[in-house]
Amino acid sequence: MKIGTIAQMLNAKVLCGEDKLDGSVHSACGCDMMSDVLAFVKDQAVLLTGLCNPQVVRTAVMMDMRCIVFVRGKMPPADVVSLADEAGIVVLATNERMYTACGKLYKNGLEGGEIIDG
């Protein structure tokens, strides 16, 4: 699914990475616990979260994620957006709740990835 399509579906504001909206993601992960995100298989994914700190970006970089969507109307601080921009990650912000945002993406064909067996 194109990142631009995700932005449209979720009525999201693009905070950085406008030049990468044609990029594709193959799966999604909705989570506020970054330790759980680390159990997610790397697969050019999108991360949906309400957690607004630099650790979110660092986790996304480690997991080769292409896009972070901040849900529930959360707006990350400028340093978080800047860190993501430097890493080449698109950052979106939506007023949708995480459950609803994940459901919309799933309903439109973006599936969850595999879980790494621990």
MOLINGI-V543491 format. One record per residue. RES is the residue in one letter. SS is DSSP state (@ for helix, = for strand, . for the rest). OMEGA is omega in radians with two decimals (NA if undefined). Layout:
RES/SS/OMEGA
RES/SS/OMEGA
This chain:
M/./3.12
K/=/3.13
I/@/3.09
G/@/3.09
T/@/3.10
I/@/3.14
A/@/3.13
Q/@/-3.11
M/@/-3.07
L/./-3.10
N/./-3.02
A/./3.04
K/=/3.10
V/=/-3.12
L/=/3.00
C/=/3.10
G/./-3.14
E/@/-3.14
D/@/-3.11
K/@/-3.08
L/./3.08
D/./3.11
G/./-3.11
S/=/2.97
V/./-3.04
H/./3.14
S/=/-3.12
A/=/3.10
C/=/3.10
G/=/-3.04
C/./3.02
D/./3.12
M/./-3.07
M/@/3.08
S/@/3.08
D/@/3.11
V/@/-3.14
L/./3.07
A/./-3.09
F/=/-3.13
V/./3.09
K/./-3.11
D/./3.11
Q/./-2.98
A/=/3.00
V/=/3.12
L/=/3.05
L/=/-3.07
T/=/3.03
G/./-3.14
L/./-3.03
C/./3.07
N/./-3.08
P/@/-3.14
Q/@/3.10
V/@/-3.13
V/@/3.13
R/@/3.10
T/@/3.13
A/@/3.11
V/@/3.14
M/@/-3.06
M/./3.08
D/./3.13
M/./-3.07
R/./-3.00
C/=/3.02
I/=/3.07
V/=/3.05
F/=/-3.04
V/./3.08
R/./3.11
G/./3.14
K/./3.08
M/./-3.14
P/./3.08
P/./-3.10
A/@/-3.13
D/@/3.10
V/@/3.12
V/@/3.13
S/@/3.11
L/@/3.11
A/@/3.13
D/@/3.10
E/@/-3.13
A/@/3.14
G/./-3.14
I/./3.07
V/=/3.09
V/=/3.10
L/=/3.06
A/=/-3.13
T/./3.05
N/./-3.14
E/./2.99
R/./-3.07
M/@/-3.11
Y/@/-3.13
T/@/-3.13
A/@/3.11
C/@/3.14
G/@/3.12
K/@/-3.14
L/@/3.12
Y/@/-3.14
K/@/-3.12
N/./2.95
G/./3.12
L/./-3.04
E/./3.03
G/=/3.11
G/./3.11
E/./3.06
I/=/3.09
I/./3.11
D/./-3.05
G/./NA
